[in-house]
Amino acid sequence: MVFMHALAVALVVAAPGKTKPATTPTVAADPTAKAKEAFLTGQRFYKEARYADAIAKFEEAYSLKPSPVLFYNIGRCHEQLGDVPKALRAYRDYLRMAPDAKDKDTVSDAIANLERRLKEKGLQQLMVFADPPTAIIEVDGKVLGNSPASVELTAGNHKLVVKAEGFETTERSFVMQTSRATEMTINLRPVAAKPMDPPPPPPPLVDAPKKDEPKVAALTPTKDVTGTSSGATDVTKPAEPARTGGRLWTWVAGGAAVAAAGAGVGMGFAAQEASQRTANPPMGLTPAQQAVNAQGLATGANVAYGVAGAAAVAAVVLFFIEGR
């Protein structure tokens, strides 16, 4: 077989020259020799119809010395055991690793025959390849494992999920056909780096005091535990605006007092003159009417004097209040 030929070539050891001493190879440590031994044992198990044991030996040989032809032998064993899905998987792996194999057409016919057998059961095989190979493959919520992975599905709608750490998860819905097997290749995209958080905003600026703003220093005495003054605290605050207006109400009250006093003096003189003309009243008035006029003027003079006195007292009081 092809594998035997490849192993034979690999195991050829050049004869030692005259100038070089012969060396004794350690066969036990040679993986090629071990692979040949496992392959021959698997071949013998296959002839004895011990197909499961033959598969184990072919897989052992592949782990020691990978070769595409081993997948073909594994597929033949699974086909003899009636395990159609595993036989299909092994044959496809063989053609994938050896696309130019001389028996490509024969293996393709075997694959088509196995697909017909699955179709008769209402099933068909889905095979998924993913990049990176460590990606986890799920179909309809069932984990199939890493890439490549295969599963047999019924016709209809299904869902594929492929995910890997550091990559964006891919989800794909598809319709499975039972006419022939389906292959899918999923290339995951790396997760984009998250943008860095923007720097915090600078603290707000505090306005400095204006140069032309007047300030005065007020000294506030403090006391110690004995209650005596122990110093002063300098408290800076803006100067209070100067008071305006002066003793306004003092002058108002004083002016009212002067006006009332003048009115009292005028009405006093008028009352005195009217009283003197009681015996000889003006034309049209009787002595009695003249006496009434004199009395009224005298009363008005007294009232004016009273108002003048009250206003004067108010002016004095306001003088001291507004002076504080």
Secondary structure, DSSP 8 states (H G I E B T S, - for coil): -HHHHHHHHHT------TTS------GGG-HHHHHHHHHHHHHHHHHTT-HHHHHHHHHHHHHHS--HHHHHHHHHHHHHHT-HHHHHHHHHHHHHH-TT-TTHHHHHHHHHHHHHHHHHTTEEEEEEEEESTT-EEEETTEEEESSSEEEEEESEEEEEEEE-TTB--EEEEEEE-SSS-EEEEEE--B--------------------TT--EEEEEEEEE-TTSSEEEEEEEEEE------S-SHHHHHHHHHHHHHHHHHHHHHHHHHHHHHTSSS--TT--HHHHHHHHHHHHHHHHHHHHHHHHHHHHHHHHHHHHT-
